[in-house]
C-alpha cells in the first residue's frame, strides 16, 4: 500500500515462498540476508547487522568489507549480542569488555540499530527454515535442538539467540521457551523449546503489549495493555489479570500507580530515552520536561498512519515522562521539572547525518534558522534527498517550528533578532523572487540538483507554487514542449516532464535555473540564471 510517497505494510510469512517480508517506510527496499548455498542463520544475523550499521540509508549494504572500520565494529557487536559467538559472549558486560565500551553504550547501540530495522524489508530463508524445524521438533530441550541443527544455526548460535533476533529485529516469533524451570537435571535447569503457536499464556501477551507500548510511548498503561494483550492472546484478559501478570515482568516498576502508568526499568528499549539522548546531544544545557515531552510527541508524528500497527497511538502525560526521566541513571533532576545529562553525549553517535548537518547551522544562526536555508544546504552538499530531509525536519526532536518556515533548536537560548532574521528568509530565494515582470509573469530561481535530474523531480517551493494554477504549461527557452505543474505536498510544487527536457538541453547538476512563468497565458520560460543572481541569499 502506498500513501504520500511512502510504502507501508505488515510483516508476514510467505507460505512455501521461503522468505520473510516486512514492508516499511519509504526508501528501504528489500534486503537479501541469505548469503548463498550453505549459509546459516548466524550468517543472516551478521548480514542484517552489516546493513543496519550504516547510518546513511542510501549507503547500506550486506557486504562487511564495504563498511568503515567503526561501522564494522558496530555490526560485529550487534550480531554478537544475539549470540553468534555463544550465549555467554552475548551478555552486555562480555561485549563491553571485548570492545572497551560500557554496558549502557552497548544497549544504546542495540536499541538504535533495532529501530533502524523498522525501515527494512528483510528476506531471511535460513531463519524461515529454523522456524519450520522448531514446529517439527517441539517439545525439545534447547541444548538438544542446538546440537541437532548446528549446521543450520551456524557458529555458536543457539535457537534462543536466533529467536531474540527474529523477535526484536524482524518482529516475528519463531520459537517459544518455557518461562518456569521445567526439569531439574543435577544442579542445572533444563530449558525447553515449546510450540509458539500453542503458547497463548496471558503473561506472555501482557509482556509483549507492555514492551511495545514502552518502546513506542516511553511508558505503559495497565488499561491499554489489558486491551492490547487481549488482542495478542486472542481472548479477553481482564485488568485484574493484567495487574497480576505484571508481577512476573522483569524490571516492572510503577511510575504513577494511582493512574495505572508503569515501565520496565532503564534497560528496556524506550522512546523517551532515545529522544532525550538526541536532545541532550544537541544542547549543553538543561531541558524542561515539557520541552522533552513535546519533542517525544513530535517524534512519533509519522507512526500514526492508518495501515501501520507497529506503534500504539497513545501519549503518556508529561508528568509520567518526568517520572521515567527521574529514574534514568544518566540524567539528574534540577528543580523537579528540569533535567541535565550527567555524562557527555556525542552528537555524532546519537544524531543522524542530517541532524548532525543542521545542528551547526542552527547554532551558527543563533539557534534559529529558516527551513529553506536548511534544505538548500543539505541538498547542495548531497547529505540528504529532498523528501527524506522534509521527513527528518518533521519529526526530529532536536528542534521545533514556532511559526511557518522557521526552526528553533530546543534548549538553546535565542534572541528576537535571530528569529526576525530567520523569518525574513522564509521561503528562501524563491519567496523573495516572487515578483512580476512587465508582462505580469512570476520570476524565481531553482537549483537543478543531481537528484532532481536523475529522478525527474524538478520541485519549486510552496511560496511560489501557491501563486500559480496547476495544469499544463508551454515551456520555452532552454527547452520546448508541454510540461505540467502539480502539487505533491504542502511544501513543494512539482513540474512534470521538465527534467528530461533539461537533461537533453545539457543542464548539469547544481546549475541554477531562472523560471519566468505567466499564469494567464500558461507559458513557462526556463533559462540559466546569471552567476550572481539578483534574488536570494
DOMAR-661033 format. One line per 5 residues: number of its first residue (from 1); for each residue y negated, z negated, x of C-alpha. Coordinates in nm, 3 decimals, always signed. Layout:
N
NUM = Y:Z:X | ...;
END
This chain:
537
1 = +0.000:+0.000:+0.000 | -0.342:+0.088:+0.136 | -0.669:-0.083:+0.050 | -1.012:-0.040:+0.210 | -0.868:+0.128:+0.517;
6 = -0.610:-0.144:+0.585 | -0.237:-0.129:+0.521 | -0.050:-0.423:+0.382 | +0.299:-0.502:+0.266 | +0.575:-0.760:+0.274;
11 = +0.848:-0.845:+0.517 | +1.180:-0.705:+0.404 | +1.531:-0.646:+0.537 | +1.635:-0.282:+0.503 | +1.999:-0.290:+0.394;
16 = +2.205:-0.063:+0.616 | +1.895:+0.068:+0.785 | +1.924:-0.151:+1.092 | +1.567:-0.275:+1.111 | +1.322:-0.547:+1.019;
21 = +0.994:-0.433:+0.871 | +0.668:-0.623:+0.839 | +0.363:-0.436:+0.707 | +0.040:-0.595:+0.819 | -0.337:-0.540:+0.862;
26 = -0.494:-0.218:+0.984 | -0.418:-0.084:+1.328 | -0.085:-0.243:+1.415 | +0.168:+0.038:+1.379 | +0.543:-0.001:+1.434;
31 = +0.668:-0.182:+1.743 | +1.022:-0.092:+1.852 | +1.170:-0.402:+2.012 | +1.517:-0.256:+2.076 | +1.540:-0.156:+2.442;
36 = +1.836:+0.078:+2.409 | +2.214:+0.054:+2.414 | +2.342:-0.280:+2.537 | +2.016:-0.461:+2.463 | +2.021:-0.820:+2.339;
41 = +1.822:-1.048:+2.112 | +1.674:-1.206:+2.426 | +1.552:-0.858:+2.530 | +1.385:-0.815:+2.190 | +1.215:-1.155:+2.217;
46 = +1.083:-1.065:+2.561 | +0.968:-0.723:+2.433 | +0.780:-0.890:+2.146 | +0.625:-1.139:+2.389 | +0.517:-0.848:+2.611;
51 = +0.350:-0.673:+2.319 | +0.175:-0.989:+2.198 | +0.050:-1.089:+2.546 | -0.235:-0.837:+2.546 | -0.548:-0.945:+2.360;
56 = -0.658:-0.584:+2.307 | -0.461:-0.428:+2.024 | -0.508:-0.070:+2.143 | -0.360:-0.158:+2.485 | -0.048:-0.338:+2.363;
61 = +0.290:-0.231:+2.496 | +0.651:-0.348:+2.524 | +0.661:-0.245:+2.892 | +0.623:-0.556:+3.104 | +0.513:-0.351:+3.407;
66 = +0.207:-0.228:+3.214 | +0.067:-0.580:+3.177 | -0.167:-0.755:+3.415 | -0.019:-1.044:+3.616 | -0.181:-1.303:+3.388;
71 = -0.051:-1.126:+3.077 | +0.300:-1.107:+3.228 | +0.284:-1.483:+3.289 | +0.188:-1.549:+2.926 | +0.463:-1.317:+2.800;
76 = +0.727:-1.496:+3.003 | +0.644:-1.849:+2.896 | +0.605:-1.737:+2.532 | +0.957:-1.593:+2.542 | +1.090:-1.896:+2.730;
81 = +0.956:-2.121:+2.451 | +1.220:-1.958:+2.229 | +1.495:-2.043:+2.475 | +1.576:-1.722:+2.662 | +1.639:-1.946:+2.965;
86 = +1.816:-2.209:+2.757 | +1.707:-2.478:+2.513 | +1.635:-2.731:+2.788 | +1.393:-2.484:+2.950 | +1.222:-2.424:+2.614;
91 = +1.058:-2.766:+2.599 | +0.678:-2.775:+2.629 | +0.695:-3.011:+2.926 | +0.953:-2.796:+3.105 | +0.745:-2.480:+3.062;
96 = +0.427:-2.661:+3.161 | +0.591:-2.789:+3.480 | +0.709:-2.440:+3.576 | +0.371:-2.274:+3.518 | +0.137:-2.558:+3.611;
101 = -0.004:-2.590:+3.259 | -0.042:-2.877:+3.016 | +0.176:-2.916:+2.709 | -0.135:-2.863:+2.495 | -0.217:-2.532:+2.663;
106 = +0.138:-2.404:+2.615 | +0.121:-2.500:+2.248 | -0.217:-2.330:+2.203 | -0.099:-2.003:+2.354 | +0.215:-2.019:+2.144;
111 = +0.011:-2.060:+1.826 | -0.234:-1.785:+1.928 | +0.043:-1.534:+2.001 | +0.227:-1.623:+1.679 | -0.092:-1.543:+1.486;
116 = -0.114:-1.205:+1.660 | +0.234:-1.128:+1.533 | +0.080:-1.109:+1.186 | -0.071:-0.778:+1.297 | +0.254:-0.604:+1.394;
121 = +0.539:-0.417:+1.230 | +0.843:-0.506:+1.439 | +1.177:-0.326:+1.443 | +1.446:-0.557:+1.587 | +1.801:-0.415:+1.544;
126 = +1.975:-0.677:+1.759 | +1.822:-0.958:+1.555 | +1.948:-0.788:+1.241 | +2.298:-0.780:+1.393 | +2.266:-1.151:+1.466;
131 = +2.174:-1.225:+1.103 | +2.485:-1.038:+0.986 | +2.701:-1.225:+1.239 | +2.571:-1.556:+1.105 | +2.667:-1.461:+0.748;
136 = +3.018:-1.365:+0.859 | +3.086:-1.685:+1.058 | +2.926:-1.979:+0.876 | +3.001:-2.263:+0.879 | +3.046:-2.284:+1.255;
141 = +2.936:-2.511:+1.537 | +2.627:-2.379:+1.715 | +2.799:-2.409:+2.053 | +3.098:-2.207:+1.930 | +2.874:-1.938:+1.781;
146 = +2.669:-1.912:+2.103 | +2.989:-1.865:+2.306 | +3.132:-1.608:+2.067 | +2.812:-1.399:+2.055 | +2.683:-1.449:+2.408;
151 = +2.662:-1.072:+2.474 | +2.453:-1.018:+2.161 | +2.227:-1.319:+2.223 | +2.176:-1.238:+2.592 | +2.066:-1.450:+2.888;
156 = +2.088:-1.822:+2.799 | +1.955:-1.776:+2.446 | +2.100:-1.987:+2.164 | +2.112:-1.890:+1.799 | +1.870:-2.182:+1.745;
161 = +1.606:-2.021:+1.966 | +1.665:-1.680:+1.808 | +1.625:-1.838:+1.464 | +1.295:-2.002:+1.564 | +1.167:-1.668:+1.690;
166 = +1.266:-1.485:+1.372 | +1.106:-1.750:+1.153 | +0.782:-1.810:+1.344 | +0.712:-1.456:+1.469 | +0.880:-1.228:+1.214;
171 = +0.858:-1.466:+0.917 | +1.230:-1.428:+0.838 | +1.504:-1.689:+0.834 | +1.826:-1.564:+0.999 | +2.010:-1.895:+1.035;
176 = +2.006:-2.244:+0.888 | +2.130:-2.565:+1.051 | +2.237:-2.898:+0.912 | +1.946:-3.143:+0.927 | +2.159:-3.456:+0.941;
181 = +2.424:-3.542:+1.201 | +2.744:-3.383:+1.075 | +3.038:-3.466:+1.300 | +3.021:-3.703:+1.597 | +3.220:-3.594:+1.899;
186 = +3.223:-3.871:+2.161 | +2.859:-3.962:+2.221 | +2.723:-3.620:+2.108 | +2.629:-3.484:+1.769 | +2.786:-3.159:+1.654;
191 = +2.519:-2.918:+1.533 | +2.646:-2.694:+1.251 | +2.528:-2.347:+1.156 | +2.536:-2.308:+0.776 | +2.476:-2.023:+0.533;
196 = +2.096:-1.971:+0.498 | +2.129:-1.814:+0.154 | +2.340:-2.101:+0.023 | +2.098:-2.365:+0.154 | +1.836:-2.444:-0.111;
201 = +1.751:-2.802:-0.014 | +1.431:-2.943:-0.155 | +1.334:-3.093:+0.180 | +1.352:-2.752:+0.347 | +1.142:-2.593:+0.072;
206 = +0.880:-2.869:+0.093 | +0.875:-2.842:+0.471 | +0.823:-2.465:+0.462 | +0.548:-2.484:+0.198 | +0.376:-2.761:+0.397;
211 = +0.389:-2.565:+0.722 | +0.246:-2.255:+0.556 | -0.039:-2.447:+0.400 | -0.130:-2.642:+0.715 | -0.114:-2.324:+0.923;
216 = -0.344:-2.148:+0.676 | -0.576:-2.420:+0.543 | -0.577:-2.695:+0.806 | -0.415:-2.949:+0.573 | -0.167:-2.961:+0.283;
221 = -0.197:-3.093:-0.071 | +0.100:-3.254:-0.244 | +0.039:-3.093:-0.585 | +0.001:-2.744:-0.444 | +0.300:-2.790:-0.213;
226 = +0.515:-2.903:-0.507 | +0.445:-2.575:-0.683 | +0.488:-2.362:-0.371 | +0.810:-2.541:-0.276 | +0.946:-2.482:-0.626;
231 = +0.889:-2.110:-0.579 | +1.058:-2.116:-0.237 | +1.358:-2.314:-0.365 | +1.394:-2.111:-0.683 | +1.387:-2.417:-0.907;
236 = +1.138:-2.683:-1.008 | +1.054:-2.960:-0.762 | +0.853:-3.247:-0.909 | +0.557:-3.413:-0.741 | +0.763:-3.731:-0.704;
241 = +1.046:-3.539:-0.534 | +0.790:-3.369:-0.312 | +0.647:-3.704:-0.201 | +0.998:-3.827:-0.123 | +1.072:-3.512:+0.076;
246 = +0.754:-3.563:+0.280 | +0.905:-3.878:+0.428 | +1.157:-3.660:+0.611 | +0.898:-3.432:+0.772 | +0.832:-3.483:+1.140;
251 = +0.464:-3.564:+1.209 | +0.370:-3.607:+0.842 | +0.060:-3.828:+0.801 | -0.165:-3.885:+0.502 | -0.526:-3.778:+0.551;
256 = -0.667:-3.881:+0.212 | -0.364:-4.021:+0.031 | -0.551:-4.104:-0.291 | -0.629:-3.734:-0.329 | -0.293:-3.608:-0.205;
261 = -0.400:-3.450:+0.126 | -0.184:-3.477:+0.441 | -0.095:-3.288:+0.760 | +0.186:-3.258:+1.017 | +0.009:-3.405:+1.318;
266 = -0.181:-3.248:+1.609 | +0.112:-3.045:+1.744 | +0.175:-2.831:+1.434 | +0.003:-2.488:+1.413 | -0.323:-2.550:+1.230;
271 = -0.606:-2.310:+1.147 | -0.863:-2.589:+1.163 | -0.771:-2.642:+1.529 | -0.782:-2.272:+1.622 | -1.119:-2.227:+1.451;
276 = -1.264:-2.540:+1.613 | -1.147:-2.432:+1.960 | -1.320:-2.097:+1.920 | -1.640:-2.267:+1.810 | -1.640:-2.518:+2.097;
281 = -1.561:-2.237:+2.342 | -1.885:-2.071:+2.231 | -2.111:-2.377:+2.250 | -2.156:-2.665:+2.493 | -2.298:-2.899:+2.233;
286 = -2.165:-3.080:+1.931 | -2.086:-2.934:+1.591 | -2.134:-3.076:+1.243 | -1.828:-3.099:+1.017 | -1.998:-2.888:+0.750;
291 = -2.055:-2.614:+1.007 | -1.690:-2.625:+1.117 | -1.571:-2.628:+0.756 | -1.792:-2.329:+0.673 | -1.652:-2.138:+0.972;
296 = -1.296:-2.225:+0.866 | -1.353:-2.087:+0.517 | -1.523:-1.776:+0.656 | -1.239:-1.704:+0.898 | -0.998:-1.686:+0.604;
301 = -1.206:-1.432:+0.413 | -0.974:-1.134:+0.459 | -0.650:-1.316:+0.381 | -0.721:-1.336:+0.009 | -0.601:-0.984:-0.073;
306 = -0.405:-0.936:-0.396 | -0.100:-0.790:-0.220 | -0.072:-1.045:+0.062 | +0.128:-1.365:+0.032 | +0.106:-1.490:+0.390;
311 = -0.172:-1.741:+0.317 | -0.242:-1.978:+0.031 | -0.581:-1.911:-0.138 | -0.698:-2.272:-0.137 | -0.956:-2.453:+0.075;
316 = -0.934:-2.812:+0.194 | -1.258:-3.008:+0.129 | -1.479:-3.074:+0.428 | -1.401:-3.447:+0.425 | -1.029:-3.363:+0.463;
321 = -1.100:-3.135:+0.759 | -1.311:-3.417:+0.903 | -1.002:-3.639:+0.892 | -0.799:-3.367:+1.066 | -1.053:-3.333:+1.346;
326 = -1.097:-3.708:+1.386 | -0.722:-3.727:+1.461 | -0.733:-3.440:+1.710 | -0.683:-3.569:+2.069 | -0.913:-3.320:+2.243;
331 = -1.211:-3.398:+2.016 | -1.436:-3.701:+1.997 | -1.627:-3.808:+1.689 | -2.003:-3.854:+1.712 | -2.173:-4.045:+1.427;
336 = -1.879:-3.982:+1.191 | -1.962:-3.624:+1.088 | -2.027:-3.459:+1.426 | -1.768:-3.362:+1.686 | -1.773:-3.282:+2.055;
341 = -1.496:-3.144:+2.277 | -1.358:-3.388:+2.535 | -1.237:-3.102:+2.755 | -1.388:-2.779:+2.885 | -1.269:-2.485:+2.676;
346 = -1.273:-2.146:+2.847 | -1.416:-1.871:+2.620 | -1.207:-1.609:+2.800 | -0.892:-1.792:+2.693 | -0.989:-1.876:+2.334;
351 = -1.204:-1.582:+2.220 | -1.108:-1.222:+2.161 | -1.252:-0.946:+2.379 | -1.505:-0.860:+2.109 | -1.608:-1.223:+2.062;
356 = -1.649:-1.260:+2.438 | -1.865:-0.947:+2.429 | -2.102:-1.070:+2.157 | -2.131:-1.425:+2.294 | -2.363:-1.339:+2.587;
361 = -2.560:-1.103:+2.360 | -2.624:-1.389:+2.120 | -2.724:-1.630:+2.396 | -2.949:-1.372:+2.565 | -3.136:-1.328:+2.237;
366 = -3.194:-1.695:+2.166 | -2.880:-1.740:+1.958 | -2.987:-1.478:+1.701 | -2.920:-1.105:+1.703 | -2.925:-0.807:+1.468;
371 = -2.590:-0.666:+1.361 | -2.696:-0.318:+1.471 | -2.751:-0.434:+1.829 | -2.407:-0.599:+1.839 | -2.227:-0.295:+1.703;
376 = -2.408:-0.045:+1.920 | -2.335:-0.246:+2.237 | -1.967:-0.297:+2.150 | -1.909:+0.067:+2.061 | -2.104:+0.215:+2.353;
381 = -1.909:+0.005:+2.602 | -1.579:+0.103:+2.431 | -1.484:-0.263:+2.377 | -1.405:-0.212:+2.012 | -1.396:+0.063:+1.750;
386 = -1.646:+0.051:+1.460 | -1.412:-0.059:+1.182 | -1.247:-0.327:+1.396 | -1.592:-0.450:+1.503 | -1.701:-0.479:+1.140;
391 = -1.390:-0.683:+1.056 | -1.441:-0.909:+1.357 | -1.802:-0.985:+1.257 | -1.694:-1.055:+0.901 | -1.451:-1.331:+0.995;
396 = -1.528:-1.466:+1.343 | -1.602:-1.841:+1.325 | -1.842:-1.846:+1.623 | -2.136:-1.703:+1.428 | -2.261:-1.661:+1.072;
401 = -2.506:-1.441:+0.884 | -2.804:-1.633:+0.739 | -2.952:-1.312:+0.599 | -2.867:-0.945:+0.575 | -2.802:-0.777:+0.910;
406 = -2.860:-1.087:+1.126 | -2.604:-1.313:+1.301 | -2.661:-1.664:+1.440 | -2.443:-1.843:+1.697 | -2.304:-2.165:+1.550;
411 = -2.410:-2.483:+1.725 | -2.684:-2.305:+1.921 | -3.050:-2.402:+1.860 | -3.271:-2.107:+1.780 | -3.641:-2.061:+1.705;
416 = -3.820:-1.892:+1.419 | -3.950:-1.635:+1.667 | -3.593:-1.540:+1.766 | -3.497:-1.499:+1.401 | -3.803:-1.286:+1.331;
421 = -3.727:-1.068:+1.633 | -3.373:-1.008:+1.509 | -3.490:-0.931:+1.154 | -3.731:-0.673:+1.295 | -3.440:-0.457:+1.411;
426 = -3.212:-0.498:+1.109 | -3.061:-0.156:+1.054 | -3.134:-0.069:+1.416 | -3.278:+0.257:+1.541 | -3.175:+0.437:+1.224;
431 = -3.360:+0.194:+0.999 | -3.691:+0.226:+1.184 | -3.642:+0.604:+1.181 | -3.624:+0.627:+0.802 | -3.945:+0.822:+0.769;
436 = -4.019:+1.155:+0.611 | -4.149:+1.465:+0.785 | -4.393:+1.711:+0.632 | -4.118:+1.851:+0.410 | -4.007:+1.510:+0.283;
441 = -3.686:+1.503:+0.494 | -3.538:+1.183:+0.640 | -3.512:+1.175:+1.022 | -3.276:+0.945:+1.212 | -3.058:+0.935:+1.526;
446 = -2.684:+0.875:+1.559 | -2.481:+0.836:+1.880 | -2.168:+1.056:+1.881 | -1.913:+0.816:+2.028 | -1.585:+0.931:+2.176;
451 = -1.400:+0.750:+1.897 | -1.609:+0.925:+1.629 | -1.549:+1.273:+1.775 | -1.176:+1.217:+1.827 | -1.120:+1.078:+1.479;
456 = -1.368:+1.294:+1.286 | -1.568:+0.994:+1.170 | -1.943:+1.058:+1.201 | -2.094:+0.749:+1.039 | -2.454:+0.671:+0.950;
461 = -2.575:+0.318:+0.865 | -2.629:+0.195:+0.511 | -3.004:+0.165:+0.573 | -3.010:+0.547:+0.581 | -2.716:+0.623:+0.353;
466 = -2.872:+0.425:+0.066 | -3.169:+0.664:+0.064 | -2.953:+0.979:+0.038 | -2.740:+1.104:-0.252 | -2.373:+1.157:-0.173;
471 = -2.223:+1.503:-0.201 | -2.222:+1.837:-0.016 | -2.497:+1.935:+0.229 | -2.558:+2.264:+0.413 | -2.561:+2.198:+0.789;
476 = -2.777:+2.392:+1.035 | -2.899:+2.365:+1.392 | -2.619:+2.280:+1.636 | -2.366:+2.353:+1.363 | -2.348:+2.557:+1.044;
481 = -2.138:+2.518:+0.734 | -2.089:+2.278:+0.447 | -2.047:+1.906:+0.516 | -2.015:+1.617:+0.276 | -2.186:+1.278:+0.277;
486 = -1.985:+0.995:+0.123 | -1.990:+0.613:+0.119 | -1.689:+0.441:+0.280 | -1.817:+0.081:+0.285 | -2.129:-0.122:+0.221;
491 = -2.213:-0.095:+0.590 | -2.198:+0.280:+0.651 | -2.201:+0.629:+0.507 | -1.972:+0.899:+0.644 | -2.033:+1.272:+0.694;
496 = -1.704:+1.457:+0.649 | -1.613:+1.778:+0.836 | -1.906:+1.737:+1.076 | -1.718:+1.601:+1.378 | -1.503:+1.915:+1.410;
501 = -1.812:+2.135:+1.399 | -1.983:+1.919:+1.663 | -1.682:+1.939:+1.896 | -1.680:+2.317:+1.859 | -2.051:+2.320:+1.942;
506 = -1.986:+2.138:+2.270 | -2.122:+1.797:+2.172 | -1.983:+1.530:+2.404 | -1.924:+1.159:+2.374 | -2.243:+0.947:+2.385;
511 = -2.472:+1.241:+2.304 | -2.749:+1.129:+2.069 | -2.785:+1.348:+1.762 | -3.105:+1.380:+1.561 | -3.048:+1.434:+1.189;
516 = -3.313:+1.578:+0.959 | -3.184:+1.551:+0.603 | -3.359:+1.688:+0.294 | -3.214:+1.517:-0.013 | -3.381:+1.758:-0.256;
521 = -3.252:+2.081:-0.103 | -2.930:+1.923:+0.031 | -2.999:+2.054:+0.383 | -2.884:+1.868:+0.697 | -3.026:+1.986:+1.029;
526 = -2.849:+1.850:+1.339 | -2.991:+1.872:+1.693 | -2.963:+1.687:+2.022 | -3.223:+1.412:+2.035 | -3.472:+1.404:+2.325;
531 = -3.358:+1.200:+2.625 | -3.618:+0.935:+2.535 | -3.623:+0.927:+2.156 | -3.933:+0.811:+1.978 | -3.730:+0.586:+1.749;
536 = -3.518:+0.286:+1.826 | -3.492:+0.007:+2.076;
END
